[in-house]
Structure formats: structure tokens, C-alpha cells
Amino acid sequence: MRIRLLLPTALFASISVLTLGGTDWDGFRGANSSGVSDAKGLPTTFGPDENAIWKTDLPNGNSSPVFGQDAIFLTGSEGESLYTIALDRSTGRVLWRREVMRDREGPLRDPNKPAAPSAATDGKNVFVFFQDLGLISYGPDGNERWRAPLGPFNNPFGIGASPILAGGKVIMVCDSETGSFVIAVDQKSGKVAWKHDRPIANRGYSTPVLWDPGDGSGLQFLISGSFELQARSVETGEKVWWVRSLTWQLKPTPVMDDDTIYVLGWAGMADLGNQEDVPPFEEIVDQHDTDGDGRISAKEAEVLFGERAKNNWYAYDLDRTDHMENDDWEIWRAKRKSVNSMQAIKLGGRGDMTASAIKWQHYKTLPNVPSPLLYGDVIYLVKDGGIVTSLDKRTGEVLKQGRLPDALDRYFASPVAADGKVFMTSEPGMISVLRHGKQWEVLAANKMDSECYATPAIVDDKLYVRTSKALYCFGMK
């Protein structure tokens, strides 16, 4: 599959993350986060002792490898140290390794790590984000070019989105329980180009994708966030159009073709049929505010919600005041109305496009973390337990559903594809290889030597797999 995107000539050189043809992998999950490559001759069977061209030990981190002209870039952490690492593309030899110290220690929930977001590169320079520091850029020699401090962040699971490059800017989405925003800084200087608050957004982890409407109005980036898909201008950051049909917490990154974006979202208590009509705050205060302070305390919330509030108070008291005020309650009301789904949304428009843009929605057997994969006309989903579902991209019809017999585990890495094969990586490090097709079939299951959380990369007719301990390069010898 080739990703066809219309790019104005003046913008083409500055949008390295949007690579036509899918042959480069210079941001999270390759060309526009598609997970698809034009590589050929990839091995079906591989492992530490089979078809391994090289291996390089790495510090802990969940970021995926990204590829510049001469180097592979990754991040990692050890204690208070945050690392950006450049490896030789041919040999895996460490070219340079740069260390910065954490400014703070933000909240994380296992298996998220201080070095989770993937880097982005313009081919020579690299741009990385650490939730305990902010954005930082290094040149091809490893010298620091600039840094843009960001945070701290009020996200109980940690930040997971990766930066993207577009229009000479580094764009970063920072969605949290409160204080969510999207920011763009200049690629050369790190100076803020624009910043916009996202008051509707709750915690989120999805990396934005790029789209050009082709009408001269300018490049847009699309954010899959709480309750709403937003299309914003790369130049100004302003909202252009939006669709209010998403669930309340988005982890997967969407995928696109020429006229449609495919958005996957699953969050707790939001499966179809679990929705409820929550009364307004004024009514709740009248009935349950026993101390008369106009707020709902943790004790009062236990009467309302029972053990849910007692065990997960952070999900109700979003601004950490030890009470639920009106803003907290309105987010709760919106959460209880939201619905998990995989949906196809028509690209483009102005303003609120909810009524006309949704092509289809699929509600069953939805993954939690892994992004969808669009390969040809087939959408692949992989869910915990090794459940694979393939959908027709035009209708959302289920083409096939089955289990990966040797990988009935949790999944955090997203599937990737090339050479007529789909690669799905489980947490314990079992990589299943599927023959692509509406009636896909499992060709092999390959066991790595440690856990895998990072999404693999496919470049130079080779498969690159990051485990919790190392980066492997696999290819046909």
C-alpha cells in the first residue's frame, strides 16, 4: 500500500514525518504513523538466534526506533537520567548517547516509562519529548540545539503521545486530567510558535496525524482526543473542523487513506450499552452535599459511587482539590455518555461535522492500547488475549476474527506491515506474523528474549524490534 497525500511543494521538504511511499520511518510508526512500509523480502521466522543481523543493548524505554539519513534514534532512562541515543543504521553501533537529568518525577502507571514517546527527525536533527523535562533537540553530532521545558502534567498514567514535524514546527499534544494543551515550537530555535488550551480534553495518549485538504487552505493536523476528533491548522494551531463522537480516553493513534480517517478508542465503563444519563451538578449537590459547602467530598462521593470512588478517587477529583466541583462533574457526565468504537470519519469540512462525517462505527472486541493498522483495504485490530479482528475499510464489516494461538497475552505495541505480512507483538515478546488478506492466517510465532512494549519499525528491507533490553535488526541474511 502506498500512502497518497497531497502536499504543497513549499511544505514538502519540511514535513519529513509524512513520507510518500512509506519507505522511511522518521517518526512514531513510520509515514504519518501508518505502520506500513514498502519493504520487501522480510523474514517470516526470526529471533535472537535466527535472522538477527545485529543487536544493540539499550537502557529501559518504550519509545520506538526512528530513522534519519545516517542514524537510528531512540530514548531511554536509568534512574534520574534521560537518554537520547543515536545508532549507526548499518551496524547498530552507538554513534552518540546524550544524558539529561529529570527536572521532576511525574506520575506513571506500569508499563509506561519516563522514555515512552518516540522521537521525530528531519533526517539529520532529532526531536525528543520527556514528560519530566519537555522537548529537546540534538544535531547530527549529538550536540544539544535547544530545549523547551514543559510540564508538570496532571496525567495519572503519564504522557504517551509522540511529537510530529510539520511546516517547520515540532507539534506536541499534552493531554491530562486538567490543563491539556497542544503546542508548536520552531524546529530551528525551539521558540514557541503557538500554544492552545484543550479544555475539553481529558487524559490522552494518541499521536496526531497530518492531512492536506488540497484546496490551498493549508496543512492540518488531526488530534484524536477525549470526546472529539479535532482538525487544526499547522500554521496557527486553530481548530478548523471537528467531530464529536469519540470516547473519553484515547490511546491508539488513528490511520488514514485519501478521504477517511479511522479512529479507535476504548476506555473503561464506555462499552456500548454502559451509558447513563447523569444529573447536573446542581441536582447532585442538593441531594448529596451533606456538609453544605457546595462541593462533593470523597466521603460524599462514596455514597454516590461506592467502591469505585474509594479506589479511584483520582478519576473523579480531576483537579486534585479533594472535592468534585462543577468542572469535574461535567467531565464525569460526558464520560458516562461516551461510547467506545472503531469508526470511519470523512475528512474535511468547517466547524462541527458530527452530523455528516461518520461513515460507520464498530463496537465489539476493541483493543485498549494498540493502534489500528490499515493495509490495503483491510483494517487490523489486535486486542489483549491475542484476539485479531479484520474489518472492511469501506463498510466496517467484520471479515475475520480469531486468536493468535501462541500469543494469548496483553498487547501494547501496535501492528505494522510490509511485504504482504502483518507483524503483531505481544507484551512477553511473542511476534506473530500474519499473511495479509481478508481471511488472514498466521504464518509464524517468533519468541524474543524479553518483554516488548515498543512498536517495531520496518526500514531498508529489515525489521527492527526493541525489547526491554535491546534493539534487534532482523533480515534475510
ABEGO torsion letter per residue (X at the ends): XBBBBBBBAAAAAABAABBBGGABBABBGEBGGAGBBABBGBBABBEAABGBABBBBBBBEABBBBBBAABBBBBBBBEABBBBBBBBAAAGBBABBBBBBBABBBBBBOABBABABBBBBAGABBBBBBAAAEBBBBBAAGBBABBBBBOBBBBAAEBABBBBBBGGBBBBBBBBABGBBBBBBBAAAGBBABBBBBAABBBBABBBBBBBAGAGAEBBBBBBBBGBBBBBBAAAGBBABBBBABBABBABBBBBBAABBBBBBBBBGABBGABBBBBBAAAAAAAABAAGAGBBBAAAAAAAAEAAAAAAAAAABAAGAGBBBAAAAAAAAAAAABBBBBBBBBBEEBEBAAAAABABBBABGBBAABBBBBBEABBBBBBBGGBBBBBBAAAGBBABBBBBAABBBBBABBBBBBGGBBBBBBAAGBBBBBBBEABBBBABBBBBABBBABBBBBBGGBBBBBBAABBBBBBBX
